[in-house]
Amino acid sequence: MIFKALKSKILKGIKNKRINVFFLFLVMSFSVLILMKLSNTYTNTITFQINKVNVPETAVIFDDADKTLRISLKSHGFNLLKYYFKTPKIDIDFSQNMAKTDKHYVWNNKSAFLDIQSQLKETVDVVRISPDTLLFKYDVNAIKKVPVKINTKINYAIGYDILDKFKIVPDSIKIIGPEILVSAVNYIETDTLKLQGVKKDIKTTIALKLPENIKQLSFSASKVEVEAKVTKFTEGKLKIPVTVINIPENINLKYYPKKISVYYYTSLENYKTISASDFQIVCDFAEVSQNQSFLIPRITKQPDVLRRVKINHDQIEYIITE
């Protein structure tokens, strides 16, 4: 019994091995056949989806979703195989090989033949492109560049302030859409930048308040980068001479005080550069009304780097002597 069972297993193993060898040779034969087929040269027509590139900003293209190109390609089967795994795409460049009428952009396969060929591998030859012509219906949009206005609610630490204006990048954006809608927008605001106890430089990103209810408009940006230098500030005080102008020649005018104090707020780095010669305080005698016994001093010259400039006198007393 033992010898019969052993003999049966041996015969079964040999039989299974023969079957495995048969299938191995079958697979190898099939693979060789496929390789031979793919090494042959074929001419096949393949459907390409269209990918629009370099469309002018002012143009809106309509009804082009179903447009395709049927391109006949000649090459070895290996090179054509990839086009059957997924629908391939081909670029249609609106900046070249494109005519334009009042209502359509017109693409012609003859003028664009070399461009199509250049997008494919050198091992693939373009035999034919169909259809001969593609029409892209379009409408014209208006383009307007508007400034960005920043909204802030910032509390600086005591003795600190912003040195200069906020730098906004980009400081303006383009709006594209129907003329009647674009013309109504003159600027775009940011969301409010809220900060507390600031004593370091500011650098952050803020979203823009874009009109959400106007779907026909598109914008070149949805957010901006803002930055500003924050530094220590201090208050300064200087005595500045008062000058009176437009005094008639027949009048001898005496006024008091001859000098008044100017208070200003500036950064520490600018504080040492400020001097009395940077200011000018003027009273215009021609502005004095009848029975008015005082002159009104005004600051007519001051450095640009100052903040909250004020004087400690709003009137200059005068008398007329003979």
Buried (B, 14 or more C-beta within 10 A) or exposed (E): EEEEEEEEEEEEEEEEEEEEEEEEEEEEEEEEEEEEEBEEEEEBEBEBEBEBEEBBEEBBBEEBEEBBBEBBBBBBBEBBEEBEEEEBEBBBBBEEBBEEEEEBBBBBBEEBBEBBBEBBEEEBBBEBBEEEEBBBEBEEBBBBEBEBBBEBEBEBEEEBBBBEEBBBEEEBBBBBBBEEBBEEBEEBEBEEBEBEEBEEEBEEEBEBEBEEEBEEBBBEBEEBEBEBBBBBBEEBEBEBEBEBEEBEEEEEBEBEBEBBEBBBBBBEEBBEEBEEEBBBBBBBBEEBEEEEEBBBBEBEEBBEBBEEBEBEBEEBEBEEEE
